[in-house]
Amino acid sequence: MNVRKSLSERDLAVLRGRGLLASDETAYWLDDNLIAENVFNHQQRVLDSTGTLMLETKKRVLKG
C-alpha cells in the first residue's frame, strides 16, 4: 500500500529555494520517494528516491 505524506510549507519553500521545485509544482512523500507534481497537468517526477534530502517532514526521533 502506498502512503502519501504531504510536505510542510517550509519544506516546499526549501525545495523551491534550491531550484528543485517549480512554482507550479507541489511535492509529497510517496513511501520513500519524494515526488514533484505539476498542479495543472498532474505530471509527476521523482525528486529523491535515496533519502538524501533532509527535510522537516522526514526527520524522526530515534529511541535507543
N, C-alpha and C positions, 0 to 999 in steps of 0.2 A: 504494500500500500504506500503510495506517495504522499508524503507530508509536506504541505506548502506552508512556509512561515514568512510573514511579512517582515520587511526591514523597517527600522525606525527612520524618522525624518532625518535624524543626524547621520545615519549610515548612508542614506541616499545622497545627502549633501557631500559626504566624504567621497563617494564614488564619482559624483559629478565633478568635484574639485580635482580629482585625479585624472579626469578625462575618460573615465571608463564607462560612463553612463550619459547618454544624451538627454536633453531637456524634455524630449517627448517619450522617454522611457521610464519605466519603473523596474524595480528589481525585487526578488524574493528568493528565499532558500527553498529548493525542492529536494528533499532528502539532503544529500551532502553537496549538491550542486547549486551554485549561485547563478540565477537566471535573470537576464535582462529581457524585458518585454516592451515592445512599442505599444503605447496606449491607443493608437489609432488603427493600426492594421494587425495587431496581435502577433507580429513576427517576434520570435524568441531566439536568443543566442545564449550560450554558456559563457559567463564571465569568469568563473572559477570552479574547478572540479577537484582541486587538490587541497583546498582548505588553507591556502597560504595567506589569504586576505584576513586581516584582523579587524573585525567589525564588532560593534556593540552587541548585536543580536547573536553573535556566535560565541561570545565569552561564556564560560561555565565555571562554576565553583568546584574545585576538586577537594574531596574529603579524603583524609588519609590517616 
